[in-house]
Structure formats: C-alpha cells, structure tokens
Amino acid sequence: MPPKKGAKKRTGSHSSTSASASAVEVTASATNGAVKAAKEEKTVLLKNADSAKKKSDFLTRTLWTFIMIALFFTVLGAGHLWIIGLVVLVQVMVFKEVISIASVPSEEKKLPFFRTLNWYFFFVALYFFYGESVIYYFKHIVLVDAYILPLATHHRFISFVLYVMGFVFFVMNLEKGHYKFQFTQFCWTHMVLLLVVVQSHFITNNILEGLIWFFVPVAFVICNDTFAYVCGFLWGRTQLIAVSPKKTVEGFVGGWICTVIIGLGLANWLMRYKYMICPVRELGVSMFSGVDCTPNPVFLPHTFSLEPLSSLMPLLPSSIIFAPVQFHFLIFATFASLIAPFGGFFASGLKRAFSIKDFGDSIPGHGGMTDRMDCQFMMGFFSYMYYQSFIAQHQVALGKVLESAITSLSAEEQVELVKGLHKYLIGQGRLGEGALECLAQYGL
C-alpha cells in the first residue's frame, strides 16, 4: 500500500525540525563555550591586574617606608629644633585630615570664614602650648630679653584673649538654619585639638627633656606594629577586637614579647650617647655639637642585691648590675604593646563611623599621616607623664631662679642680689676684683 502524501510530508517536516534543533543546540553550546571562555579570560585578567596592583602597592609602600625612615633619622641628627619642626608638620597634617572627614562642603559654602575659624583655633592652641614649653625650658633666655619678657610674663593671658576673640567671632557668625551644623563642627574642632595638639605638646616636652624620651617611645610603637603584623600573619587565628577584624590575639601577644626584647637592647645602646640623654639647653645643637651634661642617675649602672631570692634558689647570683632605665624601658615597651594600640583601634572605629578606608593619601602606600600617628600621640603622652612622675630630677634650675628674681624682687632688691653674687664669686675666685669696679661704673 503506497504511503500517503501527508505522511511523507510529516516525515520530512520531522527531519527538518530535528536538524534545526540540532543546529540550535550546537549554536547554543558554541555560544556557552565562548561565554565561558570569555569569563575565564576575564577572571584571569582580573587576577593578573589584582596581582600587579598588589605588587605595585607593596613596592610603593616599601619605598616610602625607607624614605620616611631616612627622613626621620636625618632630622634626628639635625637637632632638637628640626625635630620640633617635624612634630609641628605632623600636627598640621593630622589636624587637616581629621577635620576634613567631618566636613560638609554644601554647608560650608554658605558659611563665610568657617574653615578659617577652625585653623584660627588650631594656631591659637599651638601658640599657647609651644609658648608654655619655650618659657618653661628656656627661662634663662626669654626672661632676660627686654623685648620677649612682656610676652613671656603675660603669655597665658595673651593666649586667653586670642581664644576669646575666636569664640566671640564664632558666636557672631551663627546663622539660622545652620546652628546644629555649626555647633557640631565647633565641638569636633575642639575634640581634635584635644587629641592632636594637647598630646603633641607633651611629645615636644619629651624632646626637650632629652631625645631618648622622644625616640624610644616612637621606636617602640613602630617595633610593636611591625612584629604584631608579622606574628599575626604567621600564627594569627583568634580575632582580638571587632572594630579591627585583622588584629589577632597571637599578633598582639607576639608583638609585645618582641618589643620587650628589643627594648632592653635599645636601652643598653642609647644610654651611652650624651646627645640622646642630655636635656636641651639651646635649640641650635645637633649630633655634631659635642653635647655634654651630668647624666640622670637612671642611666648609671647600679648593683641590686638578690640575697633573699638567691638563698632560696642557689643558681641565682647574689646581686645583679643594671641601669634603672632598663626597667623603665620595660614599662615603656609594655605600654607601647598593650595600651597604645588602642589609639589605633580608636582611629579604626572613627574611620568605620565615617565609612572611609584611610584618613588621607598624603603618604603614598600608607594612607594619611593620621593612619601612621594614631598610636604615637597616646604613647608620647604616657611617656611624658611617666618621666615626670618616676624619672625626672626636680631640682632648682637657673631659669626658675631668674624667674623668681625678675618677677618677685623689686629693682633695688635685684641690684642687691647682683652685688651679693659678685662678692660671692670673687670670694670663690670665679671673678676678679675688677668686677665690682665695673658695677660701680654703672652706678650699682
């Protein structure tokens, strides 16, 4: 029986449909393969780009690390004045970065002199705190100069007047509709001044007490930061604090142990150099100036008896010899490792609050200056307080005597004081008989 025409047509149609479906499947498979290959190629390119970026960032960070180290030691050798200048530069950069993160440009454009007022308060604070340091440490210079004496005598009142001028200007510029923003920024500015300028003031005082009290705290913080990272990278498993997820307990403890060990070695090395341990008497000195002074007793080796312990433990010696500064640096290293990092955690929380990665980009590969100084301010503050409480020698200094003579004695009493000193020095053989004749020429 011959096949029907319709059946033949249906068979041909079915074959055509099957061929079309096969072609579609082949095309789809080829397309999927091409898409998959493109995705794999894109993934490889992204990985290569990410790897290249990480390598570039690492090289940049390493290069600028060595640049900063070289700059730091160059300034350290140049003398106290240059180091104080470096501290001021750091203060300016940190203040600029921290003030900027809370800025609202759209609001500030409507308020004339708003940013100028922030910087006015900053420089008034610098004038007050640096003036306090200069007057305290250099009384023997500023109190005998006829032009500087009025500024030194009334320094605090002048500083107060300058601050009040800024305060009055702020109140006079309050504008309706911007009160909340203006008062928020006023409080933010003063918080930054407290955290940056006030604490940096004590770092400056550390420099003037002796460079070792500046260098060692800075070195301990850097050392702890470095070894905490290394130990955390190698053995870190347990998260330390939520606000800084990459910090680990293992890195925290490992950094402390390494900092303590290095700190003891650093004490033995630095206390041999007068340039590092001598308090400053004039700002023009450098490491080539031949600085000399009578060392603070903490730098001199002492013998400490271990009799009670050695009787119980025969292997212990009956006494040991070491300089007390080694014990003090042990305390410094412990604070730098266990407490100062919380300054960094505070900064991390602040960055998270404002949804920023870094405070700025002033240091290539390292972010902003604040990212590098977040622990240093607290460490410097502690170092000054500890030094004044347990190490400083509280003796009557020449500057203090001059201050008392100038501010407390009348002109006639000052003349009698000069005559008495001359007679005493002549009697001690320090001055010749002609000294009194010179005084007589001036009617004294």
C-alpha positions in Angstrom: 0.0 0.0 0.0 1.6 3.3 -1.1 2.3 5.9 1.7 0.1 8.8 1.9 1.3 12.2 0.8 0.6 13.7 4.2 2.7 11.1 6.0 5.7 11.8 3.7 5.3 15.5 4.4 5.1 14.9 8.1 8.2 12.7 8.0 10.1 15.4 6.1 9.0 18.0 8.4 10.0 16.0 11.5 13.5 15.5 10.0 13.8 19.2 9.3 12.7 20.0 12.8 15.3 17.6 14.3 18.0 19.1 12.1 17.1 22.6 13.2 17.1 21.6 16.9 20.5 20.0 16.5 21.8 23.2 14.9 20.3 25.3 17.7 21.9 23.0 20.3 25.3 23.2 18.5 25.0 27.0 18.3 24.0 27.3 22.0 26.8 25.0 23.0 29.3 27.1 21.0 27.9 30.3 22.5 28.0 28.9 26.0 31.6 27.8 25.4 32.5 31.2 24.1 30.9 32.9 27.1 32.6 30.5 29.5 35.9 31.1 27.8 35.4 34.9 27.9 34.5 34.7 31.6 37.6 32.6 32.3 39.7 35.0 30.3 38.2 38.0 32.2 38.8 36.2 35.5 42.5 35.6 34.6 42.9 39.2 33.5 41.3 40.5 36.8 43.6 38.2 38.8 46.6 39.4 36.9 45.5 43.0 37.3 44.9 42.5 41.0 48.3 40.8 41.4 50.0 43.6 39.5 48.2 46.2 41.7 49.2 44.4 44.9 52.8 44.2 43.7 52.8 47.9 42.8 51.2 48.9 46.1 53.8 46.8 48.0 56.7 48.3 46.2 55.3 51.8 46.7 54.7 51.2 50.4 58.2 49.7 50.9 59.8 52.6 49.0 58.1 55.2 51.1 58.8 53.3 54.3 62.5 53.6 53.6 62.1 57.3 52.6 60.3 58.0 55.9 63.0 56.2 57.9 65.8 58.1 56.2 64.0 61.4 56.7 63.4 60.6 60.4 67.0 59.8 61.2 68.2 62.8 59.2 66.0 65.1 61.2 67.0 63.3 64.4 70.7 64.0 63.8 70.0 67.6 62.7 69.0 68.6 66.2 66.1 69.4 68.5 64.8 72.4 66.6 64.4 70.3 63.4 62.7 67.5 65.3 60.2 70.0 66.9 59.6 71.4 63.4 58.8 67.8 62.2 56.3 67.4 65.1 54.6 70.7 64.1 54.4 69.5 60.5 52.8 66.2 61.7 50.3 68.2 63.8 49.2 70.3 60.8 48.8 67.3 58.5 46.8 65.3 61.1 44.6 68.2 62.0 43.8 68.8 58.3 42.9 65.1 57.7 40.7 64.6 60.8 38.9 67.9 60.4 38.2 67.1 56.7 36.4 63.8 57.4 33.5 65.6 59.1 33.3 68.4 56.6 30.1 69.1 54.7 31.1 71.2 51.7 27.5 72.2 50.8 27.0 73.6 54.3 30.4 75.2 54.5 29.9 77.2 51.2 27.0 79.0 52.9 29.1 80.0 56.0 31.9 82.5 55.3 35.1 82.1 57.3 34.0 78.7 58.7 37.2 76.8 57.7 39.3 79.8 58.6 38.0 79.8 62.1 38.9 76.1 62.5 42.5 76.9 61.6 42.5 80.0 63.8 41.7 77.9 66.9 44.4 75.4 65.8 47.1 78.1 65.6 46.0 79.7 68.9 46.4 76.3 70.6 49.9 75.9 69.0 50.8 79.4 70.3 49.7 78.6 73.8 51.3 75.1 74.2 54.6 75.9 72.4 54.9 79.1 74.3 54.5 77.2 77.5 57.3 74.9 76.6 59.7 77.6 75.5 59.1 79.7 78.6 59.5 76.6 80.9 62.6 75.2 79.3 64.3 78.5 78.3 63.6 80.9 81.2 67.3 81.7 81.3 66.9 83.2 77.7 63.4 84.6 77.4 63.3 86.3 80.9 66.5 88.4 80.3 65.4 89.8 77.0 63.7 93.2 77.3 61.5 92.5 74.2 60.5 89.0 74.9 59.9 89.4 78.7 56.5 91.1 78.4 55.3 88.3 76.0 56.7 85.6 78.4 55.2 87.2 81.5 51.7 87.6 80.1 51.8 84.6 77.8 48.7 82.8 79.3 46.6 86.0 79.3 47.5 86.7 75.7 46.6 83.2 74.7 43.3 83.5 76.5 42.5 86.8 74.8 43.2 85.2 71.4 40.9 82.3 72.1 38.1 84.5 73.4 38.4 86.5 70.1 37.8 83.4 68.1 34.9 82.3 70.4 33.2 85.7 70.0 33.7 85.6 66.3 32.1 82.1 66.2 29.0 83.2 68.1 28.6 86.4 66.0 28.6 84.2 62.8 25.9 81.8 63.9 23.2 81.7 61.2 19.6 80.5 61.5 19.2 77.1 59.8 22.8 76.1 60.4 23.0 76.1 64.2 23.3 72.3 64.5 26.0 72.0 61.9 28.0 74.9 63.3 27.9 73.7 66.9 28.7 70.1 65.8 31.8 71.4 63.9 32.8 73.6 66.9 32.8 70.6 69.2 34.5 68.4 66.6 37.3 71.0 66.2 37.9 71.2 70.0 38.0 67.4 70.2 40.6 67.2 67.5 42.6 69.9 69.3 42.5 67.9 72.5 43.6 64.7 70.8 46.2 66.1 68.5 47.6 69.4 69.8 47.5 68.7 73.5 49.1 65.3 73.3 51.7 66.6 70.8 52.6 69.2 73.3 53.9 66.5 75.6 55.8 64.9 72.8 57.6 68.3 72.3 58.4 68.3 76.0 59.9 64.8 75.7 62.2 66.2 73.1 63.4 69.0 75.3 63.9 66.6 78.3 66.3 64.5 76.2 65.9 62.9 72.7 65.9 59.4 74.2 62.5 60.1 75.7 61.2 61.0 72.2 63.0 58.4 70.2 62.4 55.3 72.3 58.6 55.7 72.5 58.4 56.3 68.8 60.6 53.3 68.1 58.6 51.0 70.4 55.3 51.8 68.7 56.8 51.1 65.3 58.5 47.9 66.5 55.3 46.6 68.1 53.2 47.5 65.0 55.7 45.6 62.8 56.1 42.5 64.9 52.3 42.3 65.7 51.7 42.2 62.0 54.4 39.5 61.4 53.3 37.3 64.3 49.6 37.7 63.3 50.4 36.8 59.7 52.3 33.7 60.8 50.3 32.4 63.8 47.2 34.6 64.0 43.9 32.7 64.5 41.9 34.4 67.2 40.3 37.8 66.5 41.3 40.4 69.1 38.7 43.2 68.6 35.7 43.6 66.4 36.4 47.2 65.3 39.7 46.0 63.7 39.0 42.5 62.4 42.5 41.8 61.1 44.1 42.2 64.6 44.7 38.8 66.3 45.4 37.8 69.9 48.5 35.9 68.7 49.8 39.0 66.9 49.0 41.2 69.9 51.0 39.0 72.4 53.8 38.3 69.9 54.3 42.0 69.2 54.6 42.6 73.0 57.2 39.9 73.5 59.3 41.1 70.6 59.1 44.8 71.6 60.2 44.0 75.2 63.2 42.1 74.0 64.3 44.8 71.5 63.5 47.5 74.1 66.1 46.1 76.5 68.8 46.1 73.8 67.8 49.6 72.8 68.3 50.9 76.3 71.8 49.5 76.5 72.8 51.1 73.3 71.2 54.6 73.5 72.1 55.4 77.1 75.8 55.6 76.0 75.3 58.7 74.0 75.1 62.1 75.6 73.3 63.6 72.6 70.4 61.3 73.3 70.2 61.5 77.1 71.0 65.2 77.8 68.2 67.7 78.3 68.3 70.6 75.8 69.8 73.9 76.9 69.8 75.6 73.5 67.9 74.7 70.3 70.8 75.1 68.0 72.6 71.9 68.9 72.9 68.8 66.7 74.6 65.4 66.9 77.9 67.0 65.9 77.8 69.7 68.6 79.5 67.7 71.3 76.7 67.8 73.8 77.7 67.2 77.4 75.8 67.0 80.8 75.7 65.2 84.1 73.6 62.1 83.3 70.4 61.4 85.1 71.1 58.6 87.7 68.7 56.2 85.8 71.4 55.9 83.1 74.1 54.9 85.6 74.6 51.1 86.4 73.5 50.2 89.9 74.1 47.0 91.9 70.9 45.3 93.2 71.1 42.6 95.8 69.2 39.3 95.3 70.0 37.9 98.6 66.5 36.8 99.6 66.0 35.0 96.3 69.5 33.6 95.9 69.2 31.9 99.3 66.1 30.1 98.1 67.4 29.5 94.6 71.2 28.7 94.7 71.5 29.1 90.9 70.7 32.8 91.1 73.6 35.3 91.7 73.7 37.2 94.9 73.5 40.5 93.0 73.0 41.9 89.5 74.2 45.1 87.9 71.9 47.1 85.5 70.8 50.6 84.9 67.4 51.6 86.2 66.5 52.9 82.7 66.3 49.3 81.5 63.5 48.6 83.9 61.7 51.9 82.9 62.0 50.9 79.2 60.4 47.6 80.0 57.4 49.5 81.2 57.5 51.7 78.1 57.6 48.6 75.9 54.7 47.1 77.7 52.6 50.2 77.3 53.5 50.6 73.7 52.4 47.0 73.1 49.3 46.6 75.3 47.8 50.1 75.6 49.0 52.3 72.8 47.4 50.1 70.1 44.0 51.1 71.4 44.8 54.5 69.9 44.9 52.7 66.6 41.6 50.8 67.4 40.0 54.2 68.2 41.1 55.5 64.8 39.8 52.4 63.1 36.4 52.9 64.8 36.4 56.5 63.7 37.1 55.5 60.1 34.3 53.0 60.2 31.9 55.6 61.6 32.6 57.8 58.5 32.9 54.9 56.1 36.4 55.7 54.9 39.4 53.4 54.4 42.1 55.9 55.2 42.3 59.4 56.7 44.0 60.7 53.6 46.6 59.9 50.9 49.4 62.2 52.0 51.9 59.3 52.2 51.8 57.0 49.1 51.1 53.4 50.0 50.4 54.3 53.7 47.3 56.4 53.5 47.2 59.6 55.6 49.5 60.9 58.3 46.9 60.1 60.9 47.0 56.4 59.9 50.7 56.4 60.9 50.3 58.5 64.1 47.2 57.1 65.7 49.2 55.2 68.4 52.1 57.7 68.7 50.1 60.5 70.4 48.9 58.3 73.3 52.4 56.9 73.7 54.0 60.3 73.8 51.5 61.5 76.4 52.2 58.5 78.6 56.0 58.9 78.2 55.9 62.4 79.5 53.6 61.6 82.5 55.8 58.6 83.4 59.0 60.5 83.0 57.8 63.4 85.2 56.4 61.0 87.9 59.3 58.5 88.2 62.4 59.7 86.4 62.7 63.5 86.3 65.0 65.2 88.8 63.1 68.0 90.4 65.9 70.5 91.2 66.0 74.3 91.3 67.1 75.3 87.8 68.8 78.6 86.7 65.7 79.6 84.8 63.5 79.2 87.8 65.8 81.3 89.9 65.8 84.0 87.3 62.1 83.9 87.0 61.7 84.4 90.8 64.3 87.2 90.8 62.7 89.1 87.9 59.0 88.6 88.9 59.3 88.7 92.7 62.0 91.2 93.6 62.0 95.0 93.2 64.6 96.8 91.2 66.6 97.7 94.3 66.5 94.1 95.6 67.7 92.8 92.1 70.6 95.2 92.4 71.5 93.9 95.8 71.2 90.4 94.5 73.7 91.1 91.7 76.1 92.8 94.2 75.9 89.8 96.5 76.5 87.3 93.7 79.5 89.3 92.6 81.0 89.3 96.1 80.4 85.6 96.5 82.0 84.8 93.1 85.0 87.0 93.8 85.4 85.2 97.2 85.3 81.9 95.4 87.9 83.0 92.9 85.5 82.8 89.9 85.7 86.6 89.2 88.4 89.2 89.6 88.4 92.3 91.8 87.6 94.4 88.7 84.1 93.0 88.6 82.9 95.3 91.4 84.6 98.3 89.7 82.6 97.5 86.5 79.4 97.6 88.6 80.4 100.9 90.1 80.7 102.4 86.6 77.0 101.7 86.1 76.1 103.2 89.5 75.4 99.9 91.1 
